[in-house]
C-alpha cells in the first residue's frame, strides 16, 4: 500500500521548501492526490521516489544524442542509463532558485549525502550564532564587541564534551551536546546567570566565565533529555498520522463488507493518541 505525504512532509523529505513543491505541482512535475476522498492535498510515495531519483531517464539504455555535463563532477554524461535529472538549489543574484540539473547516477547519491551534511552544518551554525549572541547579551557587550576567546572555547567545549577543544571539530559530531541543546540550556539558565552577574564578586573574566559554565552544566543534561523526548514524540505523531491514513485506506477497501464500527474504533484510537501528543507543551514557551 502506497504511503502519502502532505506538501510540507514531501518538502522535508525532498530537502526543498514547500513553495518548491507547489511550483512542481503547477508545472505538472508531480500530481496531487486525495486518497479515500480526503480533502487534504497529498502526494504518494511513488512521487517522492520520482523526486529523489529525479529521473525519467533510467528506464531505457541508449547513448545520448548530445552529451551532457554532470553538475556534481563536471564530467560528460554520455549514456541514458547514467543520467539523472533533478531540480537543484541554485544561488543567483536575485535570490535562490530551483533549476533542473543533470547528474551521473552515482554522483547523485554523493550530492544528496553532501547536501544533507551542508544543511546540517547550516542548522548547527544557526544554533551557535544564537548561543553566541545570548552570551554577549549576558555580558552586556556592544554590537562591535566579541566574546573573549576563553568564553568561546568553554562554550565549544560543551559541544564535544570537553573542558575546551584543542584541534577537535566542534561541528557535525556525535560527541557532547548539540549547539541547539547548549542554546536551549542557556535560555533556561538566563535568570540564574543574571542573578549571579549582579550579586557575585568575580576576580576576573575567566572566573566569571567558569561560574557561568557551571550554571549551564547543572541544567544541560535535563534539557538534552527533554529535547530527545520531544523529538521522539514528534516522530511518533508523524507515524500515527501516516498510520491513520493507511487505516482509512484499508477501511475504504473493505467498506462493502460493513466494517463501519471497526473503522470508528480505529480512527477514534488514532485521534485520541494524536491529541495526547498535541497536548505536549513546548520546551520553552
Beta strands, then each sheet from edge to edge (+ up, - down):
strand 1: 4-5
strand 2: 43-44
strand 3: 63-69
strand 4: 76-79
strand 5: 83-92
strand 6: 95-104
sheet 1: 1+ 2-
sheet 2: 3+ 4-
sheet 3: 5+ 6-
end
